[in-house]
Each structure stands twice: as structure tokens, then as C-alpha cells.
Amino acid sequence: MAGKSPNKAALLLLLLAAAIPSELVIAVKPIPQMSYESKILEDSIVEKVNGNPAAGWKASINTRFSNYTVSQFKYILGVKQTPRNILDNIPVKKHARSLNLPKEFDARRTWSQCSTIGRILGNFPLPLISWHDSSSYLNSIHTDLSTLPFCLIIFITNLGHCGSCWAFGAVEALSDRFCVLFGMVRPPLLIDLIIVLYSTETNIIWTLQNISLSVNDLLACCGFLCGGGCAGGYPISAWRYFVNHGVVTEECDPYFDQIGCDHPGCTPVYPTPQCMKKCHVKNLLWEENKRFSVNAYRINNDVHDIMAEVYQNGPVEVAFTVYEDFAHYKSGVYRHIIGDVLGGHAVKLIGWGTSEQGEDYWLLANQWNRNWGDDGYFKILRGTNECGIEEDVIAGLPSSKNLIKNSAEMDAATGAST
């Protein structure tokens, strides 16, 4: 009997190993219960980061989370560990080594016509108005419209009180890719970056903008297939949903959580919205408004493959492990210095480069508004899989399904207005 014990122990270890997901995005080190209600932002963390000459980045007390506790901050980190049975069915994409890649790349500059790429989600001081009200609003702030042939108005949503980063990262990246691959331009939405063309003769505001897809549709309608909605989800499942079910535009189904939570004691917990399958705009039909992805895949966790994917097809969604010090990021190239693991977060990777200090970095757009980080963006070490940033990179190619009719209608409308 004693001779069989090692075999049983080995079998037990093998079974335990098989049960552990291969994702490296979310670490499992627990936070002591006593610290959950403490403030997420600590002067001591700022001092230790800024006092470390080898840190490579600067920390600050970001006003975005000035009233957040650790538990509240953890709630907006919405990436769940993806089950192995899901990952096993996802293809891994590699790129040819012969592709010459630039030393620096920024998707915002390469595809400057794609306004969604530079969109940072978060609170915005201007009132939320529809495109119909644009002219009256500009007049209300005493702007001489005749001097503004091109006037930029930014409408931005807020991740708010929902662990929806997994959905935002996917929807934002796919929206960008529609513009990159199809040059998609859509009629005006209620929320997004809008280029306003003002006509003094007719006193009409004409608007053009890039297609922007609905986070709300994905959150509400993907259900258990994507995880738990506002309680977190699986980024790769979002892209599979795009393939099998599609996602409507933000005009059809805008994000539900528009109210900020910026006072002490406000708990950022919102229930997942209901799947209504009905557009908020009367002249839009749900099924006809759907946009699809041709496929869903993971990019090989190799620096060249990740760079090549972004360079050829546009931004990608990435998930990584968040530590306490990341909430304090202000500028520079981030690497984990101090603090415990808080959870997993998904963002959009839009480029890369090398700092003046010679550190290679990834450039990413976060969803915590422009009061956080470097105007809403951050850089993180490239080539070392810092915080698992190169381990879980996901994307898909947009489909032309449902686009031909809309493009024809847009062309007809453009012809009628000229």
C-alpha cells in the first residue's frame, strides 16, 4: 500500500494542474479583509514610487478615485479567469517574421480619420446633448459659429459603477477596426467624438463620425456566455459573441450608466441591464443594426506578433493584472512596484515605442476618464510580459454583413445633400 502513495499523489497533482486555467491575467493573492474598506489611493504608495529612481514612472493621487475604497475599486476590475474549455477552442494567430515593423507606432496618428481610436471613456464637463441640439448649445455658450467651420464636440461615456471593462475593451477595439478596415462613417450618435460641420447659409449642423458599437448590447444580451455582465466577464467570449450574434451600434443602444459616483459612501455597484433587443431610436431596427466580426482569436504572446496584429489590423483588447500602485499611475512606463493584487482589467492597446530612458513600452487607452493617468492613457513595459500584459491579447476582423445596405443609404443621403 505504501508503494502506491506516490502514484496517488502524482495523480492528484496532475488533476489539480488540469483544473487551473492557463490564463495568467488574474493573480489569486487575497487582500486581507480589514483593508477592503480603506481608501484605494494612499500617499505612502505615491511616495514609495516617486522615491524609487528605478521605477520608471510617476505616481499621483488621481482624482478619478479620490473617494473610492479598495472594494469599490475592485468592482470595476471586471476580467474573470477564462475557463480552460473556452480557451481550448480559440485559435492563436501568428504573423510572418518577414514583416518590417516601425520602432514606434500610434494608431491614432496612423488612422487619424478614425475618431474612436482616440476616444477616452469617462466623465466630461459639458452637458450630454443630442446632435439635434448642437447648434443651440453652441449658441448658448456665446460661440460665434461663423468662425467655426470645424468645431469639435466630445461626447464620452463612463465605465461608471459596472465591472464592464471586458466589454468596453472589446467593443472599442472592434469599433476601431471597422474604421481601419472599411473606412466606416456613420450618421451622428448621441455619445462619441463628433466632427461638426456648420453651414451659415442653412443654419444646419451636419455631422460625420466613425461607427461606435454598443457596450450595453454586449453586457445585457451575452448573458452567462460572457460571464456575469456588470460582475465581470471573459474578453474572448465577447469577441465570440460578435461572431455569432453581432452587436448593435451605440446609437441604437447607448450605455446605461451615465451617472457618476463621486461622493463618500457611494457604492459603485450597478445591476446588469436587461436585454431589450430594441433600438432607442425609432427609425433603427435591432437586427438590421447589428454589426459582426468574421472571427475571434488570441494573438500569440510574442512581441512581434502583437505589434504586427495592431500594425496590420488596428487596436486589440488586452487583459492584465492590476495592483494597488496602478491606481496611482500618472506618467512614464509602468511596472509593478508596490501593493497587492486587486484583479484583472481589460483595455485597448493602440501602439508602442521606446522612452527617453530606453525602455520599450506598450501604449494603451484606459476607461477611467482623462483625470486618470496620462490624459487617460498609460504606458507599460514591453517585452517582459509585465502584469501579464502580453499573455491575453484578443481580437477579430470585422464583417461586411449588414454594411452594404447602410453604405448605400449613406451614399444616397450624401448625394441628396450636395
C-alpha positions in Angstrom: 0.0 0.0 0.0 2.8 2.4 0.9 4.3 1.9 -2.5 1.2 3.2 -4.3 1.1 6.5 -2.3 3.5 8.4 -4.6 1.4 7.4 -7.7 -1.8 8.7 -6.0 0.0 11.9 -5.0 1.2 12.4 -8.6 -2.3 11.8 -9.9 -3.7 14.3 -7.5 -1.2 16.9 -8.6 -1.9 16.2 -12.2 -5.7 16.7 -11.7 -5.1 19.9 -9.8 -2.9 21.2 -12.6 -5.5 20.4 -15.2 -8.1 22.3 -13.2 -6.1 25.5 -13.2 -6.9 27.9 -16.1 -4.0 28.7 -18.4 -4.7 32.5 -18.1 -2.1 34.5 -16.3 -4.1 37.7 -16.3 -5.6 37.5 -12.8 -3.5 36.5 -9.8 -5.1 35.0 -6.8 -3.3 36.5 -3.8 -6.1 37.7 -1.4 -6.3 41.1 0.2 -6.8 41.0 4.0 -10.4 41.6 4.8 -9.5 44.5 7.1 -8.1 46.5 4.1 -11.2 46.3 1.9 -12.8 49.5 3.2 -9.6 51.5 3.3 -9.0 54.2 0.6 -7.5 52.9 -2.7 -5.3 56.0 -3.0 -2.5 56.2 -0.5 0.1 58.9 -0.1 2.6 56.2 1.0 2.3 54.5 -2.3 2.9 57.7 -4.2 6.0 58.5 -2.0 7.5 55.0 -2.5 7.0 55.0 -6.3 8.3 58.5 -6.8 11.1 57.9 -4.4 12.3 54.9 -6.4 14.7 56.0 -9.1 14.4 52.7 -10.8 10.6 52.8 -11.0 10.4 54.4 -14.5 7.1 56.1 -13.8 5.4 58.7 -11.6 2.5 58.3 -9.3 -0.1 60.7 -8.0 -3.4 60.9 -6.2 -5.7 60.6 -9.2 -8.9 62.5 -8.6 -10.8 59.8 -10.5 -10.6 57.5 -7.5 -10.3 60.1 -4.7 -13.3 58.7 -2.8 -13.0 55.0 -3.8 -12.3 52.3 -1.2 -10.4 49.1 -2.2 -13.6 47.1 -2.5 -15.2 49.8 -4.8 -12.1 49.9 -7.0 -12.0 46.1 -7.2 -15.6 46.1 -8.5 -14.6 47.9 -11.7 -11.9 45.4 -12.5 -14.2 43.1 -14.5 -12.0 40.5 -16.1 -12.8 37.0 -15.0 -10.5 34.0 -15.4 -11.5 32.3 -18.7 -12.4 28.6 -18.3 -10.0 26.2 -20.0 -12.8 24.6 -22.1 -13.3 28.0 -23.7 -9.7 28.8 -24.3 -9.0 25.3 -25.9 -11.3 26.2 -28.8 -9.8 29.6 -29.6 -7.3 29.8 -32.4 -3.9 31.5 -31.8 -2.8 33.9 -34.5 0.9 34.4 -35.5 2.4 36.8 -38.1 5.2 36.4 -40.5 8.6 37.3 -39.2 9.4 39.0 -42.5 7.1 41.9 -41.7 9.1 45.0 -41.0 7.6 46.9 -38.1 8.4 50.5 -37.1 10.2 51.3 -33.8 7.3 53.5 -32.8 3.6 53.3 -33.7 0.5 55.1 -32.6 -2.8 54.0 -34.2 -4.3 57.5 -33.5 -1.8 59.0 -36.0 -1.8 56.2 -38.5 -5.6 56.2 -38.8 -6.3 59.8 -37.8 -9.7 59.6 -39.6 -10.8 57.1 -37.0 -12.0 59.2 -34.1 -12.9 56.2 -32.0 -9.3 55.2 -31.6 -8.5 58.3 -29.6 -11.7 58.1 -27.5 -11.1 58.1 -23.8 -14.1 57.0 -21.7 -15.0 59.0 -18.6 -16.8 62.0 -17.2 -17.0 65.1 -19.3 -17.9 68.6 -18.1 -20.2 69.5 -20.9 -23.8 68.5 -20.7 -24.9 65.5 -22.7 -26.8 66.7 -25.7 -28.0 65.1 -28.9 -26.8 66.1 -32.3 -30.1 67.9 -32.9 -29.2 70.3 -30.0 -25.6 71.0 -31.1 -26.4 74.4 -32.7 -28.5 75.7 -29.8 -25.8 74.6 -27.3 -23.0 76.3 -29.2 -25.1 79.5 -29.3 -25.8 79.2 -25.5 -22.1 79.4 -24.7 -21.8 82.5 -26.9 -19.7 80.9 -29.6 -19.5 82.7 -32.9 -20.4 79.8 -35.2 -19.5 81.6 -38.3 -15.8 81.5 -37.2 -16.0 77.7 -36.6 -16.1 75.8 -39.9 -14.8 72.8 -38.0 -15.9 72.5 -34.4 -15.0 69.5 -32.2 -17.5 68.4 -29.6 -16.6 65.4 -27.5 -19.2 63.1 -26.0 -17.8 60.5 -23.8 -19.4 57.8 -21.7 -18.3 56.5 -18.3 -17.4 52.9 -17.2 -19.2 54.1 -14.1 -20.2 51.6 -11.5 -20.2 48.4 -13.5 -17.4 45.8 -14.0 -17.7 46.2 -17.7 -14.1 46.7 -18.8 -14.1 43.4 -20.6 -17.0 44.6 -22.7 -15.6 48.1 -23.3 -12.2 46.8 -24.4 -13.8 44.5 -26.9 -16.4 46.9 -28.3 -13.9 49.8 -28.6 -11.4 47.7 -30.4 -13.9 46.3 -32.9 -15.3 49.8 -33.5 -11.8 51.0 -34.4 -11.3 48.0 -36.7 -14.5 48.8 -38.7 -13.0 52.2 -39.4 -9.5 50.8 -40.1 -10.6 48.1 -42.5 -13.7 49.5 -44.1 -13.3 53.3 -43.6 -16.8 53.2 -41.9 -18.5 56.5 -41.4 -22.0 56.6 -39.8 -24.7 59.2 -39.1 -24.4 61.0 -35.8 -24.7 59.3 -32.4 -25.7 60.8 -29.1 -22.4 59.9 -27.5 -19.0 59.9 -29.2 -16.4 62.1 -30.8 -18.4 64.2 -33.3 -16.9 66.3 -36.1 -19.4 69.2 -36.6 -19.6 70.9 -40.0 -21.5 74.2 -39.6 -23.4 75.8 -42.5 -24.1 79.5 -42.1 -26.5 79.6 -45.1 -28.9 77.0 -43.8 -28.1 77.2 -40.1 -27.9 73.4 -40.0 -25.3 71.3 -38.2 -24.1 68.4 -40.4 -22.2 65.7 -38.6 -19.9 62.8 -39.6 -18.4 60.2 -37.3 -16.9 56.8 -37.1 -19.1 53.8 -36.2 -19.3 53.2 -32.5 -20.7 49.9 -31.2 -22.9 49.3 -28.1 -21.3 48.1 -24.8 -24.9 47.9 -23.5 -25.9 45.3 -26.0 -22.9 43.1 -25.1 -23.4 43.5 -21.4 -27.1 42.8 -21.4 -27.5 40.2 -24.1 -24.4 38.0 -24.0 -25.5 36.6 -20.6 -23.7 33.7 -18.9 -21.8 33.0 -22.1 -19.7 36.1 -21.4 -19.6 35.8 -17.7 -21.6 37.9 -15.3 -22.3 41.2 -17.0 -21.5 44.0 -14.6 -20.0 41.5 -12.2 -17.3 40.8 -14.8 -16.8 38.7 -17.9 -14.4 36.9 -20.3 -12.9 39.1 -23.1 -12.6 36.3 -25.6 -16.3 35.4 -25.1 -17.2 39.0 -26.1 -15.5 38.5 -29.5 -17.2 35.1 -30.0 -20.5 36.9 -29.3 -19.6 39.4 -32.1 -19.2 36.4 -34.5 -22.3 34.5 -33.6 -24.8 37.3 -32.6 -23.3 40.6 -33.6 -23.6 43.9 -31.7 -25.7 46.9 -32.4 -24.4 50.5 -32.6 -24.3 52.8 -29.6 -26.9 55.0 -31.3 -29.3 52.0 -31.2 -28.5 51.0 -27.6 -26.4 53.6 -25.6 -24.6 52.8 -22.4 -26.9 52.7 -19.4 -24.7 54.0 -16.7 -24.3 57.8 -17.3 -24.3 59.0 -13.6 -21.0 59.3 -11.8 -20.4 58.2 -8.2 -18.1 60.8 -6.7 -19.2 61.2 -3.1 -18.1 59.3 0.0 -20.1 56.2 0.8 -21.4 55.8 -2.7 -21.0 52.1 -3.6 -20.3 51.6 -7.3 -22.5 48.6 -7.9 -25.0 48.5 -10.7 -27.0 45.5 -11.8 -26.5 44.3 -15.4 -29.0 45.9 -17.7 -31.8 43.9 -19.3 -31.6 42.7 -22.8 -34.4 44.6 -24.6 -33.5 43.8 -28.2 -35.0 47.1 -29.3 -33.3 50.3 -30.5 -33.8 53.5 -28.6 -34.1 55.4 -31.9 -37.4 54.7 -33.7 -36.1 54.5 -37.2 -33.5 51.9 -36.4 -34.2 48.1 -36.4 -32.3 45.9 -34.0 -31.4 43.1 -36.3 -30.5 45.4 -39.2 -28.4 47.5 -36.9 -26.2 44.5 -35.9 -22.5 44.6 -36.8 -20.5 41.3 -36.8 -17.0 40.0 -36.6 -15.7 37.4 -39.0 -13.7 35.6 -36.3 -12.3 35.7 -32.8 -8.8 34.8 -31.9 -5.9 35.2 -29.5 -2.7 36.7 -30.7 0.4 34.7 -29.9 2.1 36.0 -26.7 5.1 37.3 -28.6 6.0 40.9 -29.0 6.4 40.7 -32.8 3.1 39.0 -33.3 1.2 41.6 -31.1 2.9 44.5 -32.9 2.2 43.0 -36.3 -1.5 42.5 -35.4 -2.0 46.1 -34.4 0.1 47.4 -37.3 -2.0 45.5 -39.9 -5.5 45.4 -38.5 -5.9 48.0 -35.8 -6.1 48.1 -31.9 -6.6 45.0 -29.9 -8.1 44.2 -26.5 -5.6 43.1 -23.8 -6.2 41.9 -20.2 -3.7 42.2 -17.4 -3.3 42.0 -13.6 -3.9 45.2 -11.6 -2.0 46.0 -8.4 -2.7 48.8 -5.9 0.0 51.1 -7.3 -1.6 51.1 -10.8 -4.5 53.2 -9.5 -1.9 55.9 -8.8 -0.3 55.9 -12.3 0.4 59.4 -13.7 3.1 59.1 -16.4 6.1 57.2 -17.6 6.4 53.4 -18.3 4.6 51.4 -15.7 5.9 48.4 -13.9 4.6 47.0 -10.7 6.5 48.4 -7.7 4.3 48.1 -4.6 0.9 46.8 -3.4 -1.3 43.8 -3.6 -3.2 42.2 -6.5 -6.7 43.7 -6.9 -8.0 41.9 -10.0 -8.0 41.8 -13.8 -8.6 44.7 -16.1 -9.2 44.9 -19.9 -8.1 47.9 -22.0 -7.3 48.8 -25.6 -3.7 48.5 -27.0 -3.1 51.1 -29.6 0.7 51.3 -30.1 4.2 51.1 -28.8 7.5 52.9 -28.5 10.7 53.5 -26.5 11.0 56.0 -23.7 13.9 58.6 -23.4 15.4 56.3 -20.8 15.5 53.4 -23.4 12.6 51.4 -22.0 10.3 49.7 -24.6 6.6 50.2 -23.8 3.1 49.5 -25.0 0.7 52.4 -25.4 -2.8 51.8 -24.1 -6.1 53.6 -23.7 -7.9 53.1 -20.4 -11.5 53.7 -19.5 -11.2 55.8 -16.3 -11.5 59.2 -17.9 -8.9 61.9 -18.6 -8.4 62.7 -15.0 -6.6 59.4 -14.6 -3.1 58.7 -15.8 -1.5 60.4 -18.7 -4.7 62.1 -20.1 -6.5 58.8 -19.8 -3.7 56.8 -21.4 -0.8 54.7 -19.9 2.4 53.0 -21.0 3.6 49.7 -19.6 6.8 47.8 -20.1 7.0 45.9 -23.4 8.7 42.6 -23.9 8.7 41.3 -20.3 5.0 40.4 -20.0 4.6 42.9 -17.3 1.5 42.1 -15.2 0.5 39.5 -17.9 0.0 42.3 -20.5 1.3 40.1 -23.4 -0.4 36.9 -22.2 -4.1 37.6 -23.1 -4.3 39.7 -26.3 -7.6 39.2 -28.2 -9.1 40.5 -31.5 -11.1 39.6 -34.5 -11.7 41.0 -38.0 -15.0 43.0 -38.7 -17.5 41.5 -41.1 -19.2 43.4 -44.0 -22.5 41.8 -43.1 -25.3 44.4 -42.8 -23.0 47.1 -44.1 -23.8 47.2 -47.8 -27.3 48.5 -47.3 -26.3 51.1 -44.8 -23.4 52.3 -47.0 -25.9 52.7 -49.9 -28.3 54.7 -47.8 -25.4 56.9 -46.6 -24.2 57.5 -50.2 -27.8 58.4 -51.3 -28.1 60.8 -48.4 -24.8 62.4 -49.2 -25.8 62.8 -52.9 -29.1 64.4 -51.9 -27.4 67.0 -49.8 -24.9 68.1 -52.4 
